[in-house]
């Protein structure tokens, strides 16, 4: 039996082990965000979104999320985001580990003063839609790096 396959296996294992610390170090300084929920639970002008993120220890980061349905992103039927007053983004923990949080997004332009007006709320399967587009973005202000994820989620009415 030839020793060539053993040599190849040894070389590949050595290369993989030498790259592991580099990959771990890069992961620790690169922000990461993913939309992980299968659905968004909405009630009128408020909807929720589940996200998982990771950021380097001690870094200053911000999380932004938007969700839209119908039309296009430029001209959607309904548009929710974390930039609107009343939205909820919890305090983020930057320790190099992955954390899962729930965000609260508010309908663009919605206000309590006009809450009785007609608003383009999300529409679930019973109303002919059922899915919404999601974009989440984690910005690391300490090193200027950004990670973005796009997804589609099921719309569930509360």
Residue pairs with C-beta under 8 A, 6 or more apart in sequence:
27 54
27 96
28 56
28 57
28 96
29 56
29 143
29 145
30 56
30 145
30 147
31 53
31 54
31 55
31 56
31 59
31 61
31 138
31 139
31 140
31 145
31 146
31 147
32 53
32 54
32 55
32 98
32 138
32 147
33 51
33 52
33 53
33 54
33 63
33 136
33 137
33 138
33 147
33 148
33 149
34 51
34 52
34 53
34 136
34 149
34 151
35 49
35 50
35 51
35 65
35 134
35 136
35 149
35 150
35 151
35 153
36 50
36 51
36 52
36 100
37 48
37 49
37 50
37 51
37 153
38 153
38 154
39 153
39 154
39 155
39 156
40 47
40 48
40 49
40 67
40 122
40 132
40 134
40 153
40 154
40 155
40 156
41 47
41 48
41 156
41 158
42 48
42 121
42 122
42 124
42 155
42 156
42 157
42 158
43 157
43 158
44 107
44 115
44 119
44 121
45 106
45 107
45 110
45 115
45 119
45 121
46 86
46 104
46 105
46 106
46 107
47 67
47 80
47 104
47 105
47 122
48 102
48 103
48 104
48 105
49 65
49 67
49 102
49 103
49 105
49 134
49 136
49 153
50 100
50 101
50 102
50 103
51 63
51 65
51 100
51 101
51 102
51 103
51 136
52 98
52 99
52 100
52 101
53 61
53 63
53 92
53 98
53 99
53 101
53 138
54 96
54 97
54 98
54 99
55 61
55 92
55 94
55 96
55 138
55 140
56 94
56 96
56 140
56 142
56 143
57 94
57 95
57 96
58 94
58 142
59 94
59 140
59 141
59 142
59 143
60 94
60 140
60 141
60 142
61 92
61 94
61 138
61 139
61 140
61 141
61 142
62 92
62 138
62 139
62 141
63 82
63 89
63 92
63 101
63 103
63 136
63 137
63 138
63 139
64 81
64 82
64 83
64 136
64 137
64 139
65 81
65 82
65 89
65 103
65 105
65 134
65 135
65 136
65 137
66 79
66 80
66 81
66 82
66 83
66 105
66 134
66 135
67 79
67 80
67 81
67 105
67 122
67 132
67 133
67 134
67 135
67 153
68 76
68 77
68 78
68 79
68 80
68 132
68 133
69 76
69 77
69 78
69 122
69 123
69 129
69 131
69 132
69 133
69 155
70 76
70 77
70 78
70 120
70 123
70 129
71 77
73 133
77 120
77 123
78 107
78 120
78 121
78 122
78 123
79 107
79 108
80 105
80 106
80 107
80 108
80 122
81 87
81 105
81 106
81 108
82 88
82 89
82 103
82 104
82 105
84 105
84 106
84 107
84 108
84 109
84 110
85 106
85 111
86 104
86 106
86 110
87 103
87 104
87 105
87 106
88 103
88 104
89 101
89 103
89 104
90 101
90 102
90 103
92 99
92 101
93 99
107 119
107 120
107 121
110 119
122 129
122 132
122 155
122 157
123 129
123 130
123 155
124 130
124 155
124 156
124 157
125 154
125 155
126 157
129 155
130 154
130 155
131 152
131 153
131 154
131 155
132 152
132 153
132 155
133 150
133 151
133 152
134 150
134 151
134 152
134 153
135 148
135 149
135 150
136 148
136 149
136 151
137 146
137 147
137 148
137 149
138 146
138 147
138 148
139 145
139 146
140 146
